């Protein structure tokens, strides 16, 4: 039989692949994190590795271990904060949700009755509206909040440490993920790195910190323990394949006969020698994926119900080409509605069913079902949202790939719709609250999302054109009024009612 005939006649093997990619290896790193629960001093760990190296999976497993041990955790995935004050405010909100005995609420309550306008004017943040967190923290630091324990707080970090120090005496684990330089502005990234270095020196002894980052920021800091999260070795890859039920044994050929997969792949691809073993195949997978967990996860997604030998044969040798190949194959395996939704929501860091429906043109129940299917197949993951609603995100590497695929009109339209939806939500939330009520983290988050999309669009378009396009996007959205969007945008940018929105956006963008 010729090589071409062999290639043409191989049928799909029955391959049973588990839906979720299991956790493997990382024994040493996980052991160090677990040991932190037994020490009397607060440890500060930084899990360092490129995007897709498995940092989040390791933090997930450690958080699961903490729950089993009865240790309370506070987890915060960094979004795209405008300032260190915004980050600290969000973290304190998460702290208060997990440990409601903290005094953060009482500080916020006392700030309500304080004249914070001079503090707002003095605060020099990128956010034109100056977020709620900045107002509260500046009010506390200025002495406007009477609290003897805050008298020694000189900056945002001191304020954070004072609040956390008033928490329970028991061991608490704080997990902060997604501290990636490429997702943040250079200024904010540097500011947060300084914040983390200060925290490592000042944190109460009962708090264990675990930071997932794609870069080192602990130079000359003895209090920070770096944990490298690198590629998986061949043994870990074999364990991963075994746990998913991926079968590397035989490939079916003519007349129901079978041939050893290793020999079959050798026949087709001319690998080294005719006696390639299972171990040799695993090494081949490692060579082509570089042992990168994200690419291995994509590989396992693409081989579901398919012949593993074909997928190994098709993997390019170039690292970047492997990633492009696997991400493209992953999309090929989605049904059209799933693929369209993924392409439309990739401009968002987080999304829920209602927002996904607005962007993709599905009904909310349809979008919810699609998101559920994608979650079950580990293509997206559920994350904790500020609003408490079910919220999802896809991996940043998949987002980047999809954004590269939809550059142009489709990307801009998704951003117009996102601004319209977020602005309408912002109007609804602010319209429901009285003037002396604390606005809260959800409103601050909506402001940041709106401004993020505006900034992306303003890099290529005039402000007046962006506003007009946002209004046009409202026409195709049910239950969203242009007037609500306009009011939401004015609240977002602190624009007086008397000033035309287009003029104000133009002024702010200069």
C-alpha positions as CSV (number, residue, x, y, z in Angstrom):
1,X,0.0,0.0,0.0
2,X,1.4,3.4,-0.9
3,X,1.8,6.2,1.6
4,X,-1.0,8.2,0.0
5,X,-3.3,5.1,0.1
6,X,-2.5,4.6,3.7
7,X,-3.2,8.3,4.4
8,X,-6.5,8.2,2.5
9,X,-7.8,5.0,4.1
10,X,-7.0,5.5,7.8
11,X,-10.3,5.8,9.6
12,X,-11.0,7.7,12.7
13,X,-10.1,5.8,15.8
14,X,-12.5,5.8,18.7
15,X,-10.9,8.3,21.0
16,X,-12.5,9.3,24.3
17,X,-11.3,12.6,25.5
18,X,-12.4,14.1,28.8
19,X,-14.1,17.4,28.4
20,X,-12.0,19.3,31.0
21,X,-8.3,19.3,30.7
22,X,-7.1,17.8,34.0
23,X,-4.5,19.2,36.3
24,X,-1.1,17.5,36.1
25,X,2.4,17.9,37.5
26,X,3.2,21.2,39.4
27,X,3.9,19.0,42.5
28,X,6.8,21.1,43.7
29,X,5.0,24.5,43.2
30,X,1.8,23.3,44.8
31,X,3.8,21.8,47.7
32,X,5.4,25.2,48.4
33,X,2.0,26.9,48.3
34,X,0.5,24.4,50.7
35,X,3.4,24.7,53.1
36,X,2.6,28.4,53.4
37,X,-0.6,27.4,55.3
38,X,1.6,25.9,58.0
39,X,4.0,28.8,58.6
40,X,3.6,31.5,61.2
41,X,4.7,34.3,58.8
42,X,2.8,35.6,55.9
43,X,4.4,34.4,52.7
44,X,4.3,36.3,49.4
45,X,4.5,34.1,46.3
46,X,4.7,35.2,42.7
47,X,3.9,32.5,40.1
48,X,5.9,33.6,37.1
49,X,5.3,32.3,33.6
50,X,4.1,33.4,30.1
51,X,0.4,33.5,29.3
52,X,-0.9,30.0,29.0
53,X,1.8,28.4,31.1
54,X,-0.8,27.1,33.7
55,X,-0.6,29.8,36.4
56,X,-4.4,30.1,36.7
57,X,-4.8,26.3,36.8
58,X,-2.2,26.1,39.6
59,X,-4.0,28.9,41.6
60,X,-7.3,27.1,41.0
61,X,-5.9,23.9,42.5
62,X,-4.4,25.7,45.5
63,X,-7.7,27.5,46.1
64,X,-9.5,24.2,46.0
65,X,-6.9,22.8,48.6
66,X,-7.6,25.8,50.8
67,X,-11.3,25.1,50.8
68,X,-10.6,21.5,51.7
69,X,-8.5,22.7,54.6
70,X,-11.0,25.2,55.8
71,X,-8.8,28.2,54.9
72,X,-10.7,31.2,53.6
73,X,-9.5,32.8,50.4
74,X,-10.0,36.1,48.7
75,X,-9.5,36.0,44.9
76,X,-9.3,38.9,42.5
77,X,-8.5,38.7,38.8
78,X,-6.9,42.0,37.7
79,X,-8.9,43.7,35.0
80,X,-7.6,46.8,33.3
81,X,-7.6,49.3,36.2
82,X,-6.9,53.0,35.5
83,X,-4.9,53.4,38.7
84,X,-3.5,51.6,41.7
85,X,-6.4,53.2,43.8
86,X,-8.9,51.5,41.5
87,X,-7.1,48.1,41.9
88,X,-7.0,48.5,45.7
89,X,-10.6,49.4,45.9
90,X,-11.6,46.4,43.9
91,X,-9.5,44.1,46.1
92,X,-11.1,45.6,49.2
93,X,-14.5,44.9,47.8
94,X,-13.5,41.2,47.2
95,X,-12.1,41.1,50.7
96,X,-15.3,42.4,52.2
97,X,-17.4,39.8,50.2
98,X,-15.3,36.9,51.5
99,X,-14.7,38.3,55.1
100,X,-17.8,40.5,55.8
101,X,-16.5,41.2,59.4
102,X,-14.0,43.6,58.0
103,X,-14.5,47.4,58.6
104,X,-14.3,48.4,55.0
105,X,-18.1,49.0,54.9
106,X,-18.0,51.3,57.9
107,X,-15.2,53.4,56.2
108,X,-17.4,53.7,53.1
109,X,-20.4,54.7,55.2
110,X,-18.5,57.4,56.9
111,X,-17.1,58.8,53.6
112,X,-20.7,59.3,52.4
113,X,-21.2,62.2,54.7
114,X,-17.9,63.8,53.9
115,X,-17.3,66.6,51.4
116,X,-15.0,64.8,49.0
117,X,-15.1,67.3,46.1
118,X,-11.8,69.0,47.0
119,X,-10.2,65.5,47.2
120,X,-11.7,64.6,43.8
121,X,-10.1,67.7,42.3
122,X,-6.8,67.0,43.8
123,X,-6.7,63.3,42.7
124,X,-4.8,63.1,39.4
125,X,-6.0,59.8,37.9
126,X,-6.5,58.9,34.3
127,X,-10.2,58.4,34.9
128,X,-11.9,61.8,34.3
129,X,-14.7,60.9,36.6
130,X,-12.3,59.7,39.4
131,X,-13.6,56.4,40.6
132,X,-15.4,55.7,43.8
133,X,-12.4,53.9,45.2
134,X,-10.1,56.9,44.7
135,X,-12.6,59.2,46.5
136,X,-12.9,56.8,49.5
137,X,-9.2,56.2,49.8
138,X,-8.3,59.9,49.4
139,X,-10.9,60.9,52.0
140,X,-9.5,58.3,54.4
141,X,-5.9,59.4,53.9
142,X,-6.8,63.1,54.2
143,X,-8.2,62.6,57.7
144,X,-11.8,63.2,56.6
145,X,-12.7,59.8,58.0
146,X,-12.1,59.8,61.8
147,X,-10.3,56.5,62.5
148,X,-7.4,56.5,64.9
149,X,-5.9,53.4,63.2
150,X,-5.7,55.2,59.9
151,X,-3.7,58.1,61.2
152,X,-0.4,56.5,60.2
153,X,-1.6,55.6,56.7
154,X,0.3,57.8,54.3
155,X,-0.6,56.2,50.9
156,X,-2.9,53.7,49.3
157,X,-0.9,50.7,50.4
158,X,-0.8,51.8,54.0
159,X,-4.5,52.2,53.8
160,X,-5.0,48.7,52.4
161,X,-2.7,47.1,55.0
162,X,-4.6,48.9,57.8
163,X,-7.9,47.6,56.6
164,X,-6.6,44.1,56.1
165,X,-4.9,44.2,59.5
166,X,-8.3,44.6,61.1
167,X,-9.5,41.3,59.7
168,X,-9.6,37.9,61.4
169,X,-6.6,36.5,63.1
170,X,-6.9,33.2,61.2
171,X,-4.9,32.3,58.2
172,X,-6.2,34.0,55.0
173,X,-5.0,33.4,51.4
174,X,-5.2,36.3,48.9
175,X,-5.0,35.2,45.3
176,X,-4.4,37.8,42.6
177,X,-4.3,36.6,39.0
178,X,-3.8,38.0,35.5
179,X,-1.1,40.5,36.5
180,X,0.2,40.6,32.9
181,X,2.1,43.6,31.6
182,X,0.7,43.4,28.1
183,X,-2.9,43.9,29.4
184,X,-2.1,47.0,31.4
185,X,-0.6,50.4,30.6
186,X,3.1,50.8,31.4
187,X,2.3,53.3,34.1
188,X,-0.3,51.1,35.9
189,X,1.9,48.0,35.5
190,X,4.8,49.8,37.2
191,X,2.5,51.2,39.9
192,X,1.0,47.8,40.7
193,X,4.5,46.2,40.9
194,X,5.5,48.8,43.5
195,X,2.2,48.1,45.4
196,X,3.0,44.4,45.5
197,X,6.5,45.0,46.7
198,X,5.3,47.2,49.5
199,X,2.6,44.7,50.4
200,X,5.3,42.0,50.7
201,X,7.1,44.0,53.3
202,X,4.1,45.3,55.3
203,X,1.4,42.6,55.1
204,X,0.1,41.1,58.3
205,X,1.7,37.7,59.2
206,X,-1.6,35.7,58.9
207,X,-2.1,36.6,55.2
208,X,-0.6,34.5,52.4
209,X,-0.3,36.2,49.0
210,X,-0.2,34.4,45.7
211,X,0.2,36.6,42.6
212,X,0.0,35.2,39.0
213,X,2.2,37.3,36.7
214,X,3.8,37.1,33.3
215,X,6.9,39.0,34.5
216,X,9.2,39.4,37.5
217,X,8.9,42.5,39.6
218,X,10.6,41.3,42.8
219,X,14.2,42.5,42.1
220,X,16.1,42.9,45.4
221,X,13.0,41.9,47.5
222,X,13.8,39.2,49.9
223,X,10.2,38.9,51.1
224,X,8.9,37.7,47.7
225,X,9.2,34.0,46.7
226,X,9.2,33.5,42.9
227,X,7.7,30.2,41.6
228,X,8.5,29.5,38.0
229,X,5.6,27.9,36.1
230,X,7.3,26.4,33.0
231,X,6.6,23.8,30.3
232,X,5.4,20.3,31.1
233,X,7.9,17.5,30.7
234,X,7.3,14.2,28.8
235,X,6.1,12.4,32.0
236,X,3.5,15.1,32.7
237,X,2.3,15.0,29.1
238,X,1.9,11.2,29.2
239,X,0.0,11.6,32.5
240,X,-2.2,14.3,30.9
241,X,-2.9,12.1,27.9
242,X,-3.7,9.1,30.1
243,X,-6.1,11.2,32.3
244,X,-8.0,12.4,29.3
245,X,-8.3,8.9,27.9
246,X,-6.4,9.9,24.7
247,X,-5.5,6.6,23.0
248,X,-2.1,6.4,21.3
249,X,-2.2,2.7,20.7
250,X,-3.6,1.8,17.3
251,X,-4.9,3.4,14.1
252,X,-7.5,1.5,12.0
253,X,-6.6,1.0,8.3
254,X,-8.0,-1.2,5.4
255,X,-10.4,-4.1,6.1
256,X,-10.7,-3.3,9.8
257,X,-7.0,-4.1,10.3
258,X,-5.1,-2.0,12.9
259,X,-1.6,-0.7,12.9
260,X,0.4,0.7,15.8
261,X,-0.1,4.4,15.9
262,X,3.6,5.1,16.4
263,X,4.4,3.0,13.3
264,X,1.6,4.6,11.3
265,X,2.8,8.1,12.1
266,X,6.4,7.1,11.3
267,X,5.1,5.8,7.9
268,X,3.3,9.0,7.0
269,X,5.7,11.7,8.4
270,X,9.1,10.0,8.1
271,X,9.9,10.5,11.8
272,X,13.3,9.2,12.9
273,X,13.5,5.5,12.3
274,X,10.8,2.8,11.9
275,X,10.5,1.9,15.6
276,X,9.0,5.0,17.1
277,X,7.6,4.1,20.5
278,X,4.7,5.6,22.5
279,X,7.3,7.5,24.4
280,X,8.7,8.7,21.1
281,X,5.3,10.0,20.1
282,X,4.9,11.8,23.4
283,X,8.3,13.4,22.9
284,X,7.2,14.5,19.4
285,X,4.1,16.2,20.9
286,X,6.3,17.9,23.5
287,X,8.7,19.0,20.8
288,X,6.0,20.6,18.7
289,X,4.0,22.2,21.5
290,X,7.1,23.0,23.6
291,X,5.3,21.4,26.5
292,X,3.2,24.6,26.7
293,X,0.0,23.8,28.8
294,X,-2.2,26.1,26.7
295,X,-1.2,24.5,23.5
296,X,-1.4,21.0,24.9
297,X,-5.0,21.9,26.0
298,X,-5.8,23.1,22.5
299,X,-4.2,19.9,21.1
300,X,-6.5,17.8,23.3
301,X,-9.5,19.8,22.2
302,X,-8.7,19.1,18.5
303,X,-8.2,15.4,19.0
304,X,-11.5,14.8,20.6
305,X,-13.2,12.0,18.6
306,X,-10.5,12.1,16.0
307,X,-7.4,10.0,15.2
308,X,-4.6,11.3,17.3
309,X,-2.1,10.2,14.7
310,X,-3.5,12.7,12.2
311,X,-3.2,15.5,14.7
312,X,0.4,14.7,15.6
313,X,1.2,14.5,11.9
314,X,-0.4,17.9,11.2
315,X,1.4,19.8,13.9
316,X,3.9,22.3,12.4
317,X,7.4,22.5,13.8
318,X,7.4,26.3,14.4
319,X,6.1,27.2,17.9
320,X,4.0,30.2,16.6
321,X,2.7,28.1,13.7
322,X,1.6,25.4,16.1
323,X,-0.4,27.9,18.1
324,X,-2.0,29.4,15.0
325,X,-2.8,25.9,13.7
326,X,-4.4,24.7,16.9
327,X,-6.4,27.9,17.5
328,X,-7.6,27.7,13.9
329,X,-8.5,24.0,14.3
330,X,-10.3,24.8,17.6
331,X,-12.5,27.3,15.8
332,X,-13.1,24.8,12.9
333,X,-14.6,22.4,15.4
334,X,-17.2,25.0,16.7
335,X,-20.6,25.1,15.2
336,X,-21.3,28.4,13.3
337,X,-23.3,30.0,16.1
338,X,-20.5,29.2,18.6
339,X,-17.8,30.6,16.3
340,X,-19.8,33.8,15.6
341,X,-20.4,34.4,19.3
342,X,-16.7,33.8,20.1
343,X,-15.6,36.3,17.4
344,X,-18.1,38.9,18.6
345,X,-17.3,38.7,22.3
346,X,-13.5,38.6,21.9
347,X,-13.4,42.4,22.3
348,X,-14.5,41.9,25.9
349,X,-12.5,40.8,28.9
350,X,-15.6,39.4,30.5
351,X,-19.1,38.8,29.2
352,X,-22.5,37.4,30.3
353,X,-25.3,35.9,28.4
354,X,-27.2,39.2,27.9
355,X,-24.2,41.0,26.6
356,X,-23.2,38.1,24.4
357,X,-26.7,38.1,23.0
358,X,-26.5,41.8,22.1
359,X,-23.2,41.3,20.4
360,X,-23.9,38.1,18.5
361,X,-27.6,38.7,17.5
362,X,-28.8,35.6,19.4
363,X,-31.6,35.6,22.0
364,X,-30.5,35.6,25.6
365,X,-31.5,31.9,26.1
366,X,-29.6,30.9,22.9
367,X,-26.5,32.8,24.0
368,X,-26.7,31.3,27.5
369,X,-26.9,27.8,26.0
370,X,-23.9,28.5,23.7
371,X,-21.9,29.8,26.6
372,X,-22.8,26.7,28.7
373,X,-21.6,24.4,25.9
374,X,-18.3,26.3,25.5
375,X,-17.8,26.2,29.3
376,X,-18.4,22.4,29.4
377,X,-15.7,22.0,26.8
378,X,-13.2,24.2,28.7
379,X,-13.1,26.8,25.9
380,X,-14.3,29.5,28.2
381,X,-14.3,29.6,32.0
382,X,-16.7,31.1,34.5
383,X,-15.3,33.9,36.6
384,X,-16.5,35.9,39.6
385,X,-18.2,39.1,38.4
386,X,-18.6,42.3,40.4
387,X,-22.4,42.3,39.8
388,X,-22.7,38.7,41.1
389,X,-24.2,37.5,37.7
390,X,-22.8,34.5,35.9
391,X,-19.9,35.9,33.9
392,X,-17.4,34.2,31.5
393,X,-14.0,34.9,30.0
394,X,-12.0,33.2,27.4
395,X,-8.2,32.8,27.6
396,X,-6.3,35.9,26.7
397,X,-4.4,34.0,24.0
398,X,-7.6,33.0,22.3
399,X,-8.9,36.5,22.6
400,X,-5.8,37.8,20.9
401,X,-6.0,35.3,18.1
402,X,-9.7,36.1,17.5
403,X,-9.1,39.9,17.7
404,X,-6.4,39.5,15.1
405,X,-8.9,37.6,12.9
406,X,-11.7,40.2,13.2
407,X,-9.8,43.5,12.8
408,X,-11.8,46.1,10.9
409,X,-15.6,46.7,10.7
410,X,-16.6,43.7,12.8
411,X,-14.3,44.6,15.7
412,X,-15.5,48.3,15.6
413,X,-19.1,47.2,15.5
414,X,-18.6,45.0,18.6
415,X,-17.0,47.9,20.4
416,X,-19.9,50.3,19.5
417,X,-22.4,47.8,20.8
418,X,-20.4,47.2,24.0
419,X,-20.2,50.9,24.7
420,X,-24.0,51.2,24.1
421,X,-24.8,48.3,26.4
422,X,-22.4,49.3,29.2
423,X,-23.6,52.9,29.0
424,X,-27.2,51.9,29.3
425,X,-26.4,49.7,32.3
426,X,-24.5,52.5,33.9
427,X,-27.5,54.8,33.4
428,X,-29.8,52.2,35.0
429,X,-27.6,51.7,38.0
430,X,-27.0,55.4,38.6
431,X,-30.6,56.3,38.1
432,X,-31.6,53.8,40.8
433,X,-29.4,55.4,43.5
434,X,-29.8,58.5,45.6
435,X,-27.2,61.2,45.5
436,X,-25.6,60.3,48.8
437,X,-25.3,56.6,48.1
438,X,-21.9,55.1,47.5
439,X,-21.7,54.3,43.8
440,X,-19.9,50.9,44.2
441,X,-17.5,48.8,42.2
442,X,-19.9,47.8,39.5
443,X,-20.4,51.4,38.4
444,X,-16.6,52.0,38.5
445,X,-16.1,48.8,36.4
446,X,-18.6,50.0,33.8
447,X,-16.8,53.3,33.6
448,X,-13.6,51.5,32.9
449,X,-15.1,49.2,30.3
450,X,-16.6,52.1,28.4
451,X,-13.4,54.2,28.5
452,X,-11.4,51.2,27.4
453,X,-13.5,50.7,24.3
454,X,-13.6,54.4,23.6
455,X,-9.8,54.6,23.8
456,X,-9.4,51.6,21.3
457,X,-11.8,53.3,18.9
458,X,-10.4,56.8,19.2
459,X,-7.0,55.6,18.1
460,X,-8.5,55.2,14.6
461,X,-11.6,57.4,14.5
462,X,-12.7,60.9,15.4
463,X,-14.7,61.3,18.7
464,X,-17.8,62.6,16.9
465,X,-17.8,59.6,14.6
466,X,-17.5,57.2,17.5
467,X,-20.4,58.7,19.3
468,X,-22.5,58.7,16.2
469,X,-21.7,55.0,15.6
470,X,-22.6,54.2,19.2
471,X,-26.0,55.8,18.7
472,X,-26.5,53.9,15.4
473,X,-25.7,50.6,17.2
474,X,-28.6,51.4,19.6
475,X,-31.1,51.1,16.8
476,X,-30.5,47.3,16.5
477,X,-30.6,46.6,20.2
478,X,-33.9,45.9,22.0
479,X,-34.7,47.7,25.2
480,X,-31.8,50.1,24.9
481,X,-32.7,53.8,24.4
482,X,-30.3,56.3,22.8
483,X,-31.2,58.8,25.6
484,X,-30.1,56.2,28.3
485,X,-26.9,55.6,26.5
486,X,-26.2,59.3,26.3
487,X,-26.9,59.8,30.0
488,X,-24.7,56.8,30.8
489,X,-21.8,58.3,28.8
490,X,-22.2,61.6,30.4
491,X,-22.1,60.0,33.9
492,X,-19.1,58.0,32.8
493,X,-17.1,61.0,31.8
494,X,-18.6,63.4,34.4
495,X,-20.0,65.6,31.6
496,X,-22.5,68.3,32.6
497,X,-26.0,67.9,31.2
498,X,-25.7,71.3,29.5
499,X,-22.6,70.3,27.4
500,X,-23.2,68.4,24.1
501,X,-21.8,64.9,24.5
502,X,-19.8,64.9,21.2
503,X,-18.1,68.2,22.1
504,X,-17.2,66.9,25.6
505,X,-15.8,63.6,24.3
506,X,-13.8,65.5,21.7
507,X,-12.3,67.7,24.4
508,X,-11.5,64.8,26.7
509,X,-9.8,62.8,23.9
510,X,-7.4,65.6,23.0
